[in-house]
Amino acid sequence: MKIRLCVALVVVLAALRAEAEPVTLRFATAAPDGTAWARLFRAMGRDIETNSKGAVTTKWYFGGIAGNELQMLDRLKKNQLDAVMSGGMMCMKLSPSMRALRLLGLFQSREEASYVLGRLRPTIDRELADAGFHNVGAAGLGSDMMFSRTPILSVADMRKARLWYWDLDEAMRLQLAALGVPAVGLPVEDAGRAFEDKEIDGFLAVPTAALAYQWSASASYLSELHLGFLAGCMVLTHRAWDALTVEERDAVTGAAAKFQARLEELGRSQDAELIGTLFARQGLKKTPVSNALASEFFELARAARDSVRDKLIPGALIDKVTGWVADYRAEYSRPRAR
């Protein structure tokens, strides 16, 4: 008799859950609305709703309307948000191992960064979980390049330019200081105005961000010298994740995996189009990265990486990541057997 009552109770509770109002996950991001990023975010939201048969919906706060990434983190902890699509800064706050992607001059392709990000995934998952969050996924956003008012053709030119960097990026701040570059840290939303007011001479940004925030339309020159690599992540609070059913979690995970693949492909295709032709149509001129500039920069970058060793990033992790990059290059640069 008791067993039948328990079964009946489970059936009733399941029916009530099915008839309940949809769960709404509140997402925030610094990405501006109307951009290709925002369209992908909305597509992921639609996929979550479809995959969950309407049980889970999403509400989006774009363009830093919920504050900067550290303020978003505070809102997550206060239950004012459920999830954040981080452009990297919050990721590195919660998962210090992700700072290794910011090592100056180390990553020269998306493929190298993706390889390392994959190797770091178990560590990132663990660090985020320890901080109270579920890691839904991480993806590469691209290499930082220099968008400037005047051409940058040498390390000496870099040391004369006041280049903007995201003020929350402590790893980049320390390394640029070690390199002797007078970089200026400001919030993302203040960068464009600072350039107009000539408080800065250019931007350190990934190409897709330069397009999204219209910095590429303000600058005159682009140097394709790869500095750091920026990776983003998508996190949910344990509170929000634990409240979902198994089926709803599967719906979120599946939609997020699809989104991650789309985001990676968007980054690759947009980088090729922007650097290939679209930036030139905006009037942006590409400056050559000479052998002399590359040689001097990469030599100095190795020394600059020591400025974060055992401070922001454990030396053992730097050595491990450097080894992974070397392994990747050794594997994929050698001729394939036919």
C-alpha positions in Angstrom: 0.0 0.0 0.0 2.8 2.4 1.0 4.7 1.6 -2.3 1.6 2.4 -4.4 1.2 5.7 -2.5 4.8 6.6 -3.1 4.5 5.8 -6.8 1.3 7.9 -7.0 3.1 10.8 -5.3 6.0 10.7 -7.8 3.5 10.7 -10.7 1.7 13.6 -9.3 4.9 15.6 -8.6 6.1 14.9 -12.1 2.8 16.1 -13.6 2.9 19.2 -11.5 6.5 19.9 -12.7 5.4 19.4 -16.3 2.6 21.9 -15.9 4.7 24.4 -14.0 5.9 27.7 -15.4 9.0 27.3 -17.5 12.4 27.8 -15.8 13.9 31.1 -17.0 17.7 31.3 -17.0 18.9 34.9 -16.7 22.1 35.4 -18.8 24.4 38.4 -18.8 27.2 39.4 -21.2 29.4 42.4 -22.0 28.8 41.6 -25.8 26.7 44.4 -27.4 23.3 43.6 -28.7 22.9 43.5 -32.5 26.4 41.9 -33.0 27.1 38.4 -34.5 27.9 37.3 -30.9 24.4 38.4 -29.7 22.8 36.5 -32.6 24.6 33.3 -31.6 23.5 33.8 -28.0 19.9 34.2 -28.9 20.1 31.1 -31.2 21.5 29.2 -28.2 18.5 30.4 -26.2 16.1 29.2 -28.8 17.9 25.8 -28.9 17.6 25.5 -25.1 13.9 26.1 -25.3 13.4 23.7 -28.2 15.5 21.0 -26.7 13.7 21.2 -23.4 10.3 21.3 -25.1 9.6 24.7 -23.6 10.6 23.8 -20.0 13.6 26.2 -20.0 13.7 29.7 -21.5 16.3 32.4 -21.4 16.4 36.1 -20.7 19.4 38.1 -21.9 21.1 41.2 -20.6 23.5 42.5 -23.3 26.1 45.2 -23.5 27.2 45.2 -19.9 23.8 46.3 -18.8 24.3 44.1 -15.7 27.7 45.7 -15.0 31.2 44.7 -15.8 32.2 41.1 -15.5 33.2 41.3 -11.9 29.9 43.1 -11.1 28.1 40.3 -13.0 29.9 37.8 -10.8 28.5 39.7 -7.7 25.0 39.5 -9.2 25.4 35.8 -9.7 26.3 35.4 -6.1 23.2 37.5 -5.1 20.9 35.3 -7.2 20.2 38.3 -9.5 21.6 36.3 -12.5 21.8 32.6 -13.2 24.5 32.5 -15.9 27.2 34.7 -17.6 28.7 34.5 -21.0 32.1 35.8 -20.1 34.5 37.4 -22.5 37.4 36.1 -20.4 37.8 38.3 -17.4 35.4 36.5 -15.1 36.6 33.2 -16.4 40.1 34.0 -15.2 38.8 35.2 -11.9 37.1 31.9 -11.2 39.5 29.6 -13.0 43.1 31.0 -12.6 44.4 28.3 -15.0 42.7 30.1 -17.9 45.2 33.0 -17.4 47.7 30.8 -19.2 46.0 31.7 -22.4 47.0 35.3 -21.9 50.8 34.5 -21.9 52.3 37.1 -24.2 53.5 35.9 -27.6 53.0 32.2 -26.9 49.9 31.3 -29.0 50.2 32.0 -32.7 47.0 30.3 -33.9 43.5 29.4 -32.8 44.4 25.8 -33.2 47.2 26.0 -30.7 45.0 27.8 -28.2 42.1 25.3 -28.7 44.5 22.4 -28.1 45.7 23.8 -24.8 42.2 24.8 -23.8 41.1 21.2 -24.3 43.9 19.9 -22.2 43.0 22.4 -19.5 39.3 21.5 -19.5 39.4 19.1 -16.4 41.3 21.7 -14.4 39.0 24.5 -15.5 35.9 22.4 -14.6 37.3 21.7 -11.1 38.3 25.3 -10.4 34.9 26.6 -11.5 33.1 23.9 -9.4 35.2 24.9 -6.4 34.1 28.5 -6.9 30.4 27.4 -7.0 29.8 27.3 -10.7 29.1 24.7 -13.4 31.2 25.1 -16.6 29.0 24.8 -19.6 31.8 25.4 -22.0 34.8 27.5 -23.1 35.8 28.8 -26.5 38.5 30.7 -28.1 37.7 34.3 -29.1 41.0 35.1 -30.9 44.4 36.7 -30.7 44.9 40.2 -29.5 46.2 42.5 -32.2 47.1 46.2 -32.2 44.7 48.7 -33.8 46.4 52.1 -33.7 46.2 55.8 -34.8 49.8 55.6 -36.3 51.6 52.6 -37.7 53.4 50.3 -35.2 56.5 48.8 -37.0 58.8 48.0 -34.1 59.0 47.4 -30.4 60.2 51.0 -30.1 56.8 52.1 -31.7 54.9 49.9 -29.2 56.8 51.6 -26.3 55.7 55.0 -27.5 52.0 54.1 -27.9 49.4 54.3 -25.2 47.5 51.2 -26.0 44.2 50.3 -24.4 43.7 47.0 -22.7 40.7 45.7 -20.7 41.1 47.0 -17.2 40.2 43.7 -15.6 43.0 41.9 -17.5 45.7 41.7 -14.8 47.9 39.2 -16.7 48.1 41.5 -19.7 48.8 44.5 -17.5 51.8 43.0 -15.8 53.3 41.6 -19.0 52.9 44.8 -20.9 54.5 46.7 -18.1 57.4 44.3 -18.2 57.6 44.8 -21.9 57.8 48.6 -21.4 54.5 49.4 -23.2 52.6 52.3 -21.6 49.3 50.5 -21.8 46.1 52.1 -20.4 43.6 50.0 -18.6 40.0 51.1 -19.0 36.5 49.5 -19.0 35.4 48.2 -22.4 32.7 50.8 -22.7 35.1 53.7 -22.1 37.7 52.7 -24.7 36.1 54.3 -27.8 35.7 57.7 -26.1 39.2 57.6 -24.8 40.5 57.2 -28.3 38.4 60.1 -29.6 39.7 62.2 -26.8 43.3 61.1 -27.6 43.8 59.7 -24.1 44.9 56.5 -25.9 46.6 55.8 -29.2 45.1 52.5 -30.0 43.5 49.2 -28.8 44.8 45.8 -27.9 41.8 43.7 -29.0 40.8 40.6 -30.9 39.4 41.4 -34.4 35.8 40.4 -33.6 35.8 42.7 -30.6 37.3 45.6 -32.6 34.4 45.2 -35.0 31.7 44.8 -32.4 32.8 47.9 -30.5 33.6 49.8 -33.7 37.2 50.4 -32.7 38.4 49.3 -36.1 36.4 52.1 -37.7 38.2 54.7 -35.5 41.8 53.3 -35.8 43.9 53.8 -38.9 46.3 50.9 -38.7 46.3 47.2 -37.8 49.4 45.1 -36.8 48.8 41.4 -37.1 51.4 40.7 -34.5 49.7 38.1 -32.2 50.0 39.1 -28.5 47.9 37.1 -26.0 45.0 34.8 -26.8 41.5 35.5 -25.4 39.1 32.7 -24.4 35.6 33.0 -23.1 33.5 30.7 -20.9 29.8 30.1 -20.1 29.0 29.4 -16.4 25.9 28.7 -14.5 25.5 28.9 -10.7 25.3 25.6 -9.0 22.0 26.8 -7.6 20.5 27.2 -11.1 22.1 24.0 -12.5 21.0 21.9 -9.6 17.4 23.1 -10.0 17.2 21.7 -13.5 16.0 18.1 -14.2 18.3 15.7 -16.0 16.5 16.3 -19.2 16.7 20.1 -18.8 20.5 19.8 -18.1 20.9 17.8 -21.3 19.0 20.4 -23.2 21.3 23.2 -21.9 24.4 21.1 -22.5 23.4 20.2 -26.0 22.6 23.8 -27.0 25.8 25.0 -25.4 27.9 22.5 -27.4 26.2 23.6 -30.6 26.8 27.3 -29.6 30.5 26.7 -28.9 31.0 25.1 -32.3 29.2 28.0 -34.0 31.2 30.6 -32.0 34.6 28.9 -32.9 33.6 28.8 -36.5 32.3 32.4 -36.4 35.7 33.5 -35.0 37.7 31.8 -37.7 35.5 33.0 -40.5 35.3 36.6 -39.2 39.0 36.8 -38.6 39.7 35.7 -42.2 37.1 38.1 -43.6 38.0 41.1 -41.4 41.8 40.8 -41.8 41.4 39.8 -45.4 39.1 42.5 -46.8 36.5 44.0 -44.5 38.9 46.1 -42.3 40.5 47.5 -45.5 37.1 48.6 -46.7 36.7 50.5 -43.4 40.0 52.3 -44.3 42.2 50.3 -41.9 45.7 49.8 -43.3 47.7 46.6 -42.4 51.2 47.2 -41.3 53.7 44.4 -42.0 55.2 42.3 -39.2 58.8 42.3 -40.2 61.2 39.6 -39.2 63.0 42.2 -37.0 59.8 43.1 -35.1 58.8 39.4 -34.7 62.3 38.4 -33.5 62.6 41.2 -31.0 59.0 41.0 -29.7 59.1 37.2 -29.1 62.4 37.4 -27.3 61.1 40.1 -25.0 57.7 38.3 -24.6 59.5 35.3 -23.2 61.0 37.6 -20.5 57.7 39.4 -20.0 56.0 36.1 -19.2 58.3 35.7 -16.2 56.5 38.8 -14.7 53.4 36.6 -14.0 55.3 33.4 -13.2 54.4 32.2 -9.7 52.4 35.4 -9.2 49.2 35.2 -11.3 50.2 31.9 -13.0 52.1 29.0 -11.3 55.4 28.4 -12.9 54.7 24.7 -13.3 51.5 25.5 -15.3 53.4 27.9 -17.6 56.0 25.2 -18.2 53.2 22.6 -18.9 51.3 24.9 -21.3 54.5 25.9 -23.1 55.3 22.2 -23.5 51.8 21.5 -24.9 52.2 24.2 -27.5 55.6 22.8 -28.5 54.0 19.3 -28.8 51.2 20.7 -31.0 53.7 22.4 -33.3 55.9 19.3 -33.5 52.9 17.1 -34.4 51.1 19.4 -36.9 54.0 21.1 -38.6 55.8 18.0 -39.8 54.9 16.4 -43.1 52.1 13.9 -43.1 52.8 10.3 -44.3 51.0 9.5 -47.5 
